[in-house]
Amino acid sequence: MDSAEGDLYGLHEVLNRAGNLPTCRMVVVAPYDSATLRSAYEAGEQGIIDPILVGDTRKIRESAEECGVPERSLDIVHAEETEVVERAASLLFEKKADMIMKGIVGTGDFLHVLLDPKWKLRTERILSHVALFEIPETKRLFLMSDAGVNILPNFTRKIHIVANAVDAAKKVGIKKVRVAMLAAVEKVRLPAMPSTLDAFLMKRYSETGYFGKCQIDGPFAFDNAIDPEKADTKGIKSSIAGRANVVITPNIETGNVIWKSITCLQKGEAAGVVLGGKCPIVVPSRSDDKETKLLSVKFARLLLGYCG
């Protein structure tokens, strides 16, 4: 559901729009666990993707039997463990697949192979993780970056991170993108925390028009970035305060803690995709459940747009 403020409401309602797009081909790397297999299978049954499973054929078939995925639905490309990511990357390079998802393989090794220049997946931007959440009380959606790729990004890398997140917000359907740069405090006092200074500079940099049509402000603490009551209580005067639909974390620890707090403590739902390459890359945690992985596939499909 859209609002007059340009926001989106309802995580499932928005992500289910992926079912209205043409089916695309997704290569799934080392899908040996139930959550990965079930999410790929269900996305296939819903017409969102045609999954191509890359890995050891025996392991994939055994896992499918254990978790109740019918053998007739399996499109398997056999690959030895030492070459599974390379084989998957080659399918993208040969345009036999449109996007890619990680199963039981190390994230570092996975991304390292994909970023090899020979696969031509790089763009002028860096890779960054973008998450999508729903605020429990209002069902309003917001995006967050970066919870999974960039450890301690400098200002230049943050420019790319913001650009990836803003593009994602627009592609998912947010009409008025409002970006809050997060920090521990809301003021820049010299000598400043690096995150507060970066936030102030990002606001100024946005005035160049690099990010297109969007608003950027900061620094904000997380609560007064998305909760209007908290922003009012602190007397923060900004058109973004309490109304941000994109938040940018200062480092990976902050993003990871927010993600885990929402999904573990609140039992909230989330979707996450890595952007900045030529196609969306679904890089779930091994601890993510089937529903999180399925929502992430739908998110990736929305961000890919039309394919084929």
Steps between C-alpha positions, in 0.01 A plus 500: 500500500625852413447815704469869424846541655650270236558211742413133463313286750482123543812291440322200348266715292793687344726199445218293352505743209795293379243242391366748243835513319619248240675197646878539505778246536685485832810291557511360855848407622551192721133464608558222751285633785124487537449878525680571172339213310149571629525874429625438144231236442218718633618800299496273198148376577384862528642578156756748632811307393616196311762369746820347363668301778879486477695255713555136578206315340487229763495748789229709337277199433548365852415837654198539275368160606550584869310831477225384267598684182380287204777368278313597183546868595881481514711656225849402614836599357763274656815663634774381732534684831820674389338648191137552599510882516702522178245282322215715628679820395551358152124454461451871572782589262345285225158664565348166595391655831382848601597509869665287765446374856744354751434173682748311717818675395711762677394856426858624461593229251169544318538874445873472429432271204209706370712816502769345281516737200465210255130460593428867424260540795670812630366848434636841595349451846607285793280218627283576803226320692151651502236369742123557497297508823146574616439716810270283720259769622439680171607238238699776329802370308857624524827392345833475678861476384751348571460195725712247320778609262688822585672487838600861566434699182668834443309795357565405138367149554199643685412696186464170314312343791250786505462488120427126506242542777329796332476307173350204687242723670392644167484161327292348777250784458577765763407828334653747748835365615613642834847386614619524861871467570531320834737579786496476880412868542313757295747788507841562346730625773869535428705294550218299342423131490585392141142381442349838592740686273434257211127552549535877482720474190263255330216747540714764330612256229139414418449863400717432192217285361712184488227286662218637288169595652520422872557667836800425720559627852689410813640408735207319664481237769302200377190568712451860394566411137193277469277586798330843478419505874865450592602772256243741647610420856858595414386808312676399179399731217533322167262385227661157536496464880269214595404446136810346343434211262872434443754486783876475447702344781854621576651150510420132461462439875219755525316354201548143616368577849191677362432206265541241775300705753205521261511139381605328824358705788190637328455198271453751221526412135768637270641471151858568395683534168852605398499772234762687301574225248330437167231290667354460850690250716314321779751431778299368796651401831519127561273559802225669295182297482309401189263797518784754518669340200174491304430867576857582393447323166183706445687818594776416253243432229338841552840669485598316183195633315431353158736235372555271206 
